[in-house]
């Protein structure tokens, strides 16, 4: 028997000797599949896409040959099911690729901007690393904090730190920066102001156990800043409402050796997560 028997129908028509049943068939077809396919087809000529052709084929099957207009796929909504939250980042990225095609991809100049925000990719990469290390990372879409924008319309500004890490003791708030760390003046003024705003708002719901920024850094600059001596973390304190909060700048080392790039990145990924767990969250 497949599905659910309609008991009322059976008793109303029992002389027929038939059982009416109903069932729902799960379908993977939805606008997001069309969105992902459209984005992939724009960038498929790049070499890095050759290793992901199987992913493209999976979405192709899921889409069932359905054709949607550009306007329809750009209206694709976020997934509300927490199980699919990670795809919401991919929705943002795909929309960026498609939206930029008309302005950026028509240019033949080598200096033309590439198809998407690399900072978003680096943030996504760091987020996935941390989650795989067993650290609880709050979804960006689970709970949105807002502050007044100071106008009578009731418009509120969203506060969206890149990473909100959870532990039994409280929260750790980090922003991921895909730019060069200033070894003389440190973190930029605007970035610090933004971090203080995040801390102030999130402290309304939980104790803030730590905060800071994550930067990529080349092997050469890692050595020049003597980061081996601090295990890739610069730690100080910032104060809010009379409370000292640990403040960390964490570096992800990028290898400069093409021949051993994959192995070096894998090792650094493990080292980075270990540093985060031991020196900051103190999980082990």
ZAKOLTOR-851481 format. One record per residue (C-alpha): residue number from 1; residue in three letters; x, y negated, z. Coordinates in pm, whole numbers, m for minus. Layout:
REM residues N
{nr: NUM	rest: ALA	east: X	north: Y	up: Z} $
...
REM end
This chain:
REM residues 284
{nr: 1	rest: UNK	east: 0	north: 0	up: 0} $
{nr: 2	rest: UNK	east: 137	north: m339	up: m98} $
{nr: 3	rest: UNK	east: 32	north: m660	up: 73} $
{nr: 4	rest: UNK	east: m254	north: m722	up: 315} $
{nr: 5	rest: UNK	east: m587	north: m535	up: 308} $
{nr: 6	rest: UNK	east: m900	north: m749	up: 301} $
{nr: 7	rest: UNK	east: m1099	north: m571	up: 574} $
{nr: 8	rest: UNK	east: m1414	north: m781	up: 526} $
{nr: 9	rest: UNK	east: m1428	north: m697	up: 155} $
{nr: 10	rest: UNK	east: m1388	north: m327	up: 235} $
{nr: 11	rest: UNK	east: m1691	north: m317	up: 464} $
{nr: 12	rest: UNK	east: m1898	north: m529	up: 227} $
{nr: 13	rest: UNK	east: m1818	north: m299	up: m65} $
{nr: 14	rest: UNK	east: m1728	north: 31	up: 99} $
{nr: 15	rest: UNK	east: m1948	north: 225	up: m141} $
{nr: 16	rest: UNK	east: m1698	north: 142	up: m416} $
{nr: 17	rest: UNK	east: m1423	north: 323	up: m228} $
{nr: 18	rest: UNK	east: m1171	north: 54	up: m314} $
{nr: 19	rest: UNK	east: m938	north: m154	up: m99} $
{nr: 20	rest: UNK	east: m888	north: m516	up: m196} $
{nr: 21	rest: UNK	east: m543	north: m638	up: m101} $
{nr: 22	rest: UNK	east: m350	north: m957	up: m150} $
{nr: 23	rest: UNK	east: 21	north: m1028	up: m150} $
{nr: 24	rest: UNK	east: 262	north: m1308	up: m212} $
{nr: 25	rest: UNK	east: 557	north: m1269	up: m444} $
{nr: 26	rest: UNK	east: 868	north: m1464	up: m355} $
{nr: 27	rest: UNK	east: 1005	north: m1677	up: m635} $
{nr: 28	rest: UNK	east: 1349	north: m1835	up: m652} $
{nr: 29	rest: UNK	east: 1232	north: m2072	up: m924} $
{nr: 30	rest: UNK	east: 1216	north: m2432	up: m806} $
{nr: 31	rest: UNK	east: 1327	north: m2775	up: m931} $
{nr: 32	rest: UNK	east: 1662	north: m2748	up: m752} $
{nr: 33	rest: UNK	east: 1770	north: m2462	up: m981} $
{nr: 34	rest: UNK	east: 1710	north: m2684	up: m1284} $
{nr: 35	rest: UNK	east: 1902	north: m2966	up: m1113} $
{nr: 36	rest: UNK	east: 2204	north: m2747	up: m1039} $
{nr: 37	rest: UNK	east: 2207	north: m2608	up: m1394} $
{nr: 38	rest: UNK	east: 2193	north: m2954	up: m1550} $
{nr: 39	rest: UNK	east: 2482	north: m3075	up: m1334} $
{nr: 40	rest: UNK	east: 2692	north: m2767	up: m1409} $
{nr: 41	rest: UNK	east: 2640	north: m2800	up: m1785} $
{nr: 42	rest: UNK	east: 2781	north: m3153	up: m1772} $
{nr: 43	rest: UNK	east: 3108	north: m3041	up: m1612} $
{nr: 44	rest: UNK	east: 3142	north: m2685	up: m1744} $
{nr: 45	rest: UNK	east: 3431	north: m2779	up: m1975} $
{nr: 46	rest: UNK	east: 3656	north: m2850	up: m1675} $
{nr: 47	rest: UNK	east: 3894	north: m2569	up: m1589} $
{nr: 48	rest: UNK	east: 3776	north: m2529	up: m1230} $
{nr: 49	rest: UNK	east: 3430	north: m2430	up: m1355} $
{nr: 50	rest: UNK	east: 3561	north: m2121	up: m1533} $
{nr: 51	rest: UNK	east: 3588	north: m1940	up: m1200} $
{nr: 52	rest: UNK	east: 3226	north: m2013	up: m1106} $
{nr: 53	rest: UNK	east: 3047	north: m1888	up: m1416} $
{nr: 54	rest: UNK	east: 2878	north: m1613	up: m1214} $
{nr: 55	rest: UNK	east: 2716	north: m1878	up: m994} $
{nr: 56	rest: UNK	east: 2585	north: m2055	up: m1303} $
{nr: 57	rest: UNK	east: 2438	north: m1727	up: m1432} $
{nr: 58	rest: UNK	east: 2262	north: m1669	up: m1099} $
{nr: 59	rest: UNK	east: 2091	north: m2008	up: m1116} $
{nr: 60	rest: UNK	east: 2011	north: m1947	up: m1484} $
{nr: 61	rest: UNK	east: 1821	north: m1630	up: m1393} $
{nr: 62	rest: UNK	east: 1647	north: m1803	up: m1102} $
{nr: 63	rest: UNK	east: 1533	north: m2088	up: m1325} $
{nr: 64	rest: UNK	east: 1346	north: m1843	up: m1556} $
{nr: 65	rest: UNK	east: 1406	north: m2054	up: m1865} $
{nr: 66	rest: UNK	east: 1194	north: m2343	up: m1742} $
{nr: 67	rest: UNK	east: 1280	north: m2679	up: m1901} $
{nr: 68	rest: UNK	east: 1241	north: m2999	up: m1700} $
{nr: 69	rest: UNK	east: 1299	north: m3359	up: m1796} $
{nr: 70	rest: UNK	east: 1586	north: m3563	up: m1654} $
{nr: 71	rest: UNK	east: 1337	north: m3766	up: m1450} $
{nr: 72	rest: UNK	east: 1182	north: m3450	up: m1304} $
{nr: 73	rest: UNK	east: 1510	north: m3298	up: m1190} $
{nr: 74	rest: UNK	east: 1632	north: m3627	up: m1042} $
{nr: 75	rest: UNK	east: 1316	north: m3630	up: m828} $
{nr: 76	rest: UNK	east: 1415	north: m3297	up: m670} $
{nr: 77	rest: UNK	east: 1345	north: m3309	up: m297} $
{nr: 78	rest: UNK	east: 1560	north: m3179	up: m12} $
{nr: 79	rest: UNK	east: 1496	north: m2832	up: 126} $
{nr: 80	rest: UNK	east: 1302	north: m2849	up: 452} $
{nr: 81	rest: UNK	east: 1377	north: m2489	up: 548} $
{nr: 82	rest: UNK	east: 1684	north: m2501	up: 780} $
{nr: 83	rest: UNK	east: 1812	north: m2182	up: 616} $
{nr: 84	rest: UNK	east: 1875	north: m2378	up: 294} $
{nr: 85	rest: UNK	east: 2009	north: m2699	up: 452} $
{nr: 86	rest: UNK	east: 2354	north: m2657	up: 296} $
{nr: 87	rest: UNK	east: 2198	north: m2688	up: m48} $
{nr: 88	rest: UNK	east: 2090	north: m3045	up: 31} $
{nr: 89	rest: UNK	east: 2451	north: m3158	up: m6} $
{nr: 90	rest: UNK	east: 2459	north: m2988	up: m346} $
{nr: 91	rest: UNK	east: 2139	north: m3171	up: m442} $
{nr: 92	rest: UNK	east: 2306	north: m3505	up: m363} $
{nr: 93	rest: UNK	east: 2618	north: m3410	up: m557} $
{nr: 94	rest: UNK	east: 2424	north: m3283	up: m859} $
{nr: 95	rest: UNK	east: 2222	north: m3603	up: m878} $
{nr: 96	rest: UNK	east: 2545	north: m3806	up: m872} $
{nr: 97	rest: UNK	east: 2688	north: m3603	up: m1160} $
{nr: 98	rest: UNK	east: 2375	north: m3644	up: m1373} $
{nr: 99	rest: UNK	east: 2328	north: m4012	up: m1289} $
{nr: 100	rest: UNK	east: 2688	north: m4097	up: m1377} $
{nr: 101	rest: UNK	east: 2688	north: m3913	up: m1708} $
{nr: 102	rest: UNK	east: 2540	north: m4201	up: m1905} $
{nr: 103	rest: UNK	east: 2784	north: m4460	up: m1769} $
{nr: 104	rest: UNK	east: 3108	north: m4274	up: m1703} $
{nr: 105	rest: UNK	east: 3118	north: m3971	up: m1926} $
{nr: 106	rest: UNK	east: 3083	north: m4163	up: m2250} $
{nr: 107	rest: UNK	east: 3425	north: m4317	up: m2195} $
{nr: 108	rest: UNK	east: 3724	north: m4155	up: m2361} $
{nr: 109	rest: UNK	east: 3972	north: m4340	up: m2143} $
{nr: 110	rest: UNK	east: 4186	north: m4124	up: m1919} $
{nr: 111	rest: UNK	east: 4137	north: m4376	up: m1643} $
{nr: 112	rest: UNK	east: 3759	north: m4342	up: m1657} $
{nr: 113	rest: UNK	east: 3621	north: m4249	up: m1317} $
{nr: 114	rest: UNK	east: 3559	north: m3882	up: m1263} $
{nr: 115	rest: UNK	east: 3212	north: m3744	up: m1230} $
{nr: 116	rest: UNK	east: 3152	north: m3751	up: m859} $
{nr: 117	rest: UNK	east: 3259	north: m3885	up: m525} $
{nr: 118	rest: UNK	east: 3564	north: m3684	up: m421} $
{nr: 119	rest: UNK	east: 3516	north: m3805	up: m64} $
{nr: 120	rest: UNK	east: 3186	north: m3616	up: m57} $
{nr: 121	rest: UNK	east: 3362	north: m3299	up: m173} $
{nr: 122	rest: UNK	east: 3630	north: m3334	up: 94} $
{nr: 123	rest: UNK	east: 3367	north: m3389	up: 362} $
{nr: 124	rest: UNK	east: 3176	north: m3082	up: 242} $
{nr: 125	rest: UNK	east: 3498	north: m2877	up: 239} $
{nr: 126	rest: UNK	east: 3582	north: m2977	up: 598} $
{nr: 127	rest: UNK	east: 3225	north: m2910	up: 712} $
{nr: 128	rest: UNK	east: 3232	north: m2557	up: 568} $
{nr: 129	rest: UNK	east: 3571	north: m2483	up: 725} $
{nr: 130	rest: UNK	east: 3452	north: m2589	up: 1068} $
{nr: 131	rest: UNK	east: 3130	north: m2389	up: 1045} $
{nr: 132	rest: UNK	east: 3316	north: m2077	up: 937} $
{nr: 133	rest: UNK	east: 3545	north: m2118	up: 1239} $
{nr: 134	rest: UNK	east: 3244	north: m2067	up: 1465} $
{nr: 135	rest: UNK	east: 3199	north: m2429	up: 1569} $
{nr: 136	rest: UNK	east: 2838	north: m2547	up: 1582} $
{nr: 137	rest: UNK	east: 2788	north: m2826	up: 1330} $
{nr: 138	rest: UNK	east: 2459	north: m3012	up: 1346} $
{nr: 139	rest: UNK	east: 2278	north: m3043	up: 1014} $
{nr: 140	rest: UNK	east: 2266	north: m3395	up: 873} $
{nr: 141	rest: UNK	east: 1898	north: m3344	up: 805} $
{nr: 142	rest: UNK	east: 1794	north: m3192	up: 1138} $
{nr: 143	rest: UNK	east: 1769	north: m3514	up: 1340} $
{nr: 144	rest: UNK	east: 1814	north: m3859	up: 1191} $
{nr: 145	rest: UNK	east: 1902	north: m4152	up: 1415} $
{nr: 146	rest: UNK	east: 1785	north: m4499	up: 1313} $
{nr: 147	rest: UNK	east: 1842	north: m4852	up: 1439} $
{nr: 148	rest: UNK	east: 1648	north: m5170	up: 1380} $
{nr: 149	rest: UNK	east: 1755	north: m5379	up: 1081} $
{nr: 150	rest: UNK	east: 1623	north: m5697	up: 1245} $
{nr: 151	rest: UNK	east: 1330	north: m5766	up: 1013} $
{nr: 152	rest: UNK	east: 956	north: m5765	up: 1075} $
{nr: 153	rest: UNK	east: 879	north: m5500	up: 815} $
{nr: 154	rest: UNK	east: 991	north: m5231	up: 1056} $
{nr: 155	rest: UNK	east: 1269	north: m5117	up: 825} $
{nr: 156	rest: UNK	east: 1528	north: m4906	up: 1009} $
{nr: 157	rest: UNK	east: 1887	north: m4829	up: 915} $
{nr: 158	rest: UNK	east: 1991	north: m4463	up: 925} $
{nr: 159	rest: UNK	east: 2296	north: m4357	up: 1122} $
{nr: 160	rest: UNK	east: 2461	north: m4058	up: 957} $
{nr: 161	rest: UNK	east: 2801	north: m3957	up: 1094} $
{nr: 162	rest: UNK	east: 2971	north: m3699	up: 877} $
{nr: 163	rest: UNK	east: 3011	north: m3442	up: 1153} $
{nr: 164	rest: UNK	east: 2827	north: m3392	up: 1481} $
{nr: 165	rest: UNK	east: 2978	north: m3093	up: 1661} $
{nr: 166	rest: UNK	east: 2795	north: m2930	up: 1949} $
{nr: 167	rest: UNK	east: 2928	north: m2761	up: 2260} $
{nr: 168	rest: UNK	east: 2784	north: m2667	up: 2597} $
{nr: 169	rest: UNK	east: 2938	north: m2982	up: 2747} $
{nr: 170	rest: UNK	east: 2813	north: m3232	up: 2488} $
{nr: 171	rest: UNK	east: 2870	north: m3372	up: 2138} $
{nr: 172	rest: UNK	east: 3177	north: m3455	up: 1930} $
{nr: 173	rest: UNK	east: 3128	north: m3715	up: 1657} $
{nr: 174	rest: UNK	east: 3364	north: m3739	up: 1359} $
{nr: 175	rest: UNK	east: 3379	north: m3916	up: 1026} $
{nr: 176	rest: UNK	east: 3574	north: m3764	up: 738} $
{nr: 177	rest: UNK	east: 3783	north: m4013	up: 540} $
{nr: 178	rest: UNK	east: 3921	north: m3929	up: 198} $
{nr: 179	rest: UNK	east: 4177	north: m4207	up: 191} $
{nr: 180	rest: UNK	east: 4530	north: m4282	up: 305} $
{nr: 181	rest: UNK	east: 4574	north: m4326	up: 678} $
{nr: 182	rest: UNK	east: 4736	north: m4660	up: 761} $
{nr: 183	rest: UNK	east: 5040	north: m4564	up: 969} $
{nr: 184	rest: UNK	east: 5091	north: m4924	up: 1083} $
{nr: 185	rest: UNK	east: 4741	north: m5041	up: 1179} $
{nr: 186	rest: UNK	east: 4563	north: m4708	up: 1213} $
{nr: 187	rest: UNK	east: 4192	north: m4667	up: 1145} $
{nr: 188	rest: UNK	east: 4021	north: m4952	up: 961} $
{nr: 189	rest: UNK	east: 3814	north: m5209	up: 1149} $
{nr: 190	rest: UNK	east: 3483	north: m5127	up: 977} $
{nr: 191	rest: UNK	east: 3529	north: m4754	up: 1033} $
{nr: 192	rest: UNK	east: 3594	north: m4812	up: 1404} $
{nr: 193	rest: UNK	east: 3288	north: m5036	up: 1438} $
{nr: 194	rest: UNK	east: 3076	north: m4769	up: 1270} $
{nr: 195	rest: UNK	east: 3209	north: m4499	up: 1502} $
{nr: 196	rest: UNK	east: 3125	north: m4710	up: 1808} $
{nr: 197	rest: UNK	east: 2769	north: m4747	up: 1677} $
{nr: 198	rest: UNK	east: 2737	north: m4371	up: 1634} $
{nr: 199	rest: UNK	east: 2865	north: m4308	up: 1986} $
{nr: 200	rest: UNK	east: 2628	north: m4561	up: 2139} $
{nr: 201	rest: UNK	east: 2322	north: m4409	up: 1974} $
{nr: 202	rest: UNK	east: 2407	north: m4042	up: 2018} $
{nr: 203	rest: UNK	east: 2495	north: m4105	up: 2383} $
{nr: 204	rest: UNK	east: 2123	north: m4168	up: 2436} $
{nr: 205	rest: UNK	east: 2059	north: m3796	up: 2394} $
{nr: 206	rest: UNK	east: 2377	north: m3622	up: 2513} $
{nr: 207	rest: UNK	east: 2718	north: m3673	up: 2666} $
{nr: 208	rest: UNK	east: 2984	north: m3767	up: 2411} $
{nr: 209	rest: UNK	east: 3285	north: m3544	up: 2476} $
{nr: 210	rest: UNK	east: 3502	north: m3671	up: 2194} $
{nr: 211	rest: UNK	east: 3508	north: m3860	up: 1867} $
{nr: 212	rest: UNK	east: 3735	north: m3961	up: 1585} $
{nr: 213	rest: UNK	east: 3830	north: m3925	up: 1221} $
{nr: 214	rest: UNK	east: 3963	north: m3657	up: 990} $
{nr: 215	rest: UNK	east: 4208	north: m3755	up: 715} $
{nr: 216	rest: UNK	east: 4389	north: m3560	up: 443} $
{nr: 217	rest: UNK	east: 4763	north: m3614	up: 439} $
{nr: 218	rest: UNK	east: 5047	north: m3502	up: 212} $
{nr: 219	rest: UNK	east: 5329	north: m3285	up: 341} $
{nr: 220	rest: UNK	east: 5572	north: m3573	up: 293} $
{nr: 221	rest: UNK	east: 5369	north: m3819	up: 502} $
{nr: 222	rest: UNK	east: 5303	north: m3548	up: 762} $
{nr: 223	rest: UNK	east: 5679	north: m3524	up: 808} $
{nr: 224	rest: UNK	east: 5732	north: m3902	up: 811} $
{nr: 225	rest: UNK	east: 5472	north: m3944	up: 1087} $
{nr: 226	rest: UNK	east: 5630	north: m3657	up: 1286} $
{nr: 227	rest: UNK	east: 5294	north: m3484	up: 1310} $
{nr: 228	rest: UNK	east: 5454	north: m3148	up: 1387} $
{nr: 229	rest: UNK	east: 5528	north: m3286	up: 1734} $
{nr: 230	rest: UNK	east: 5158	north: m3361	up: 1796} $
{nr: 231	rest: UNK	east: 5027	north: m3058	up: 1605} $
{nr: 232	rest: UNK	east: 4856	north: m3283	up: 1352} $
{nr: 233	rest: UNK	east: 4643	north: m3474	up: 1603} $
{nr: 234	rest: UNK	east: 4686	north: m3827	up: 1739} $
{nr: 235	rest: UNK	east: 4484	north: m3863	up: 2059} $
{nr: 236	rest: UNK	east: 4400	north: m4172	up: 2263} $
{nr: 237	rest: UNK	east: 4086	north: m4301	up: 2437} $
{nr: 238	rest: UNK	east: 3815	north: m4553	up: 2361} $
{nr: 239	rest: UNK	east: 3581	north: m4697	up: 2620} $
{nr: 240	rest: UNK	east: 3206	north: m4751	up: 2602} $
{nr: 241	rest: UNK	east: 2994	north: m4869	up: 2896} $
{nr: 242	rest: UNK	east: 3286	north: m4808	up: 3130} $
{nr: 243	rest: UNK	east: 3334	north: m4449	up: 3015} $
{nr: 244	rest: UNK	east: 3658	north: m4325	up: 2860} $
{nr: 245	rest: UNK	east: 3591	north: m4109	up: 2555} $
{nr: 246	rest: UNK	east: 3869	north: m3901	up: 2395} $
{nr: 247	rest: UNK	east: 3946	north: m4044	up: 2052} $
{nr: 248	rest: UNK	east: 4125	north: m3826	up: 1796} $
{nr: 249	rest: UNK	east: 4266	north: m3873	up: 1448} $
{nr: 250	rest: UNK	east: 4297	north: m3525	up: 1299} $
{nr: 251	rest: UNK	east: 4499	north: m3459	up: 984} $
{nr: 252	rest: UNK	east: 4449	north: m3191	up: 720} $
{nr: 253	rest: UNK	east: 4782	north: m3126	up: 550} $
{nr: 254	rest: UNK	east: 4777	north: m3099	up: 169} $
{nr: 255	rest: UNK	east: 5056	north: m2893	up: 17} $
{nr: 256	rest: UNK	east: 5260	north: m3036	up: m270} $
{nr: 257	rest: UNK	east: 5377	north: m2701	up: m408} $
{nr: 258	rest: UNK	east: 5172	north: m2592	up: m710} $
{nr: 259	rest: UNK	east: 5309	north: m2237	up: m712} $
{nr: 260	rest: UNK	east: 5192	north: m2157	up: m360} $
{nr: 261	rest: UNK	east: 4901	north: m2398	up: m342} $
{nr: 262	rest: UNK	east: 4628	north: m2142	up: m275} $
{nr: 263	rest: UNK	east: 4823	north: m1963	up: m2} $
{nr: 264	rest: UNK	east: 4931	north: m2290	up: 160} $
{nr: 265	rest: UNK	east: 4576	north: m2425	up: 159} $
{nr: 266	rest: UNK	east: 4447	north: m2105	up: 314} $
{nr: 267	rest: UNK	east: 4708	north: m2120	up: 590} $
{nr: 268	rest: UNK	east: 4646	north: m2490	up: 654} $
{nr: 269	rest: UNK	east: 4271	north: m2426	up: 672} $
{nr: 270	rest: UNK	east: 4329	north: m2173	up: 949} $
{nr: 271	rest: UNK	east: 4575	north: m2401	up: 1129} $
{nr: 272	rest: UNK	east: 4339	north: m2698	up: 1104} $
{nr: 273	rest: UNK	east: 4049	north: m2508	up: 1261} $
{nr: 274	rest: UNK	east: 4277	north: m2375	up: 1534} $
{nr: 275	rest: UNK	east: 4394	north: m2729	up: 1616} $
{nr: 276	rest: UNK	east: 4037	north: m2850	up: 1630} $
{nr: 277	rest: UNK	east: 3926	north: m2570	up: 1861} $
{nr: 278	rest: UNK	east: 4227	north: m2572	up: 2094} $
{nr: 279	rest: UNK	east: 4317	north: m2940	up: 2123} $
{nr: 280	rest: UNK	east: 3978	north: m3110	up: 2088} $
{nr: 281	rest: UNK	east: 3682	north: m2884	up: 2158} $
{nr: 282	rest: UNK	east: 3886	north: m2650	up: 2377} $
{nr: 283	rest: UNK	east: 3693	north: m2343	up: 2270} $
{nr: 284	rest: UNK	east: 3983	north: m2105	up: 2331} $
REM end
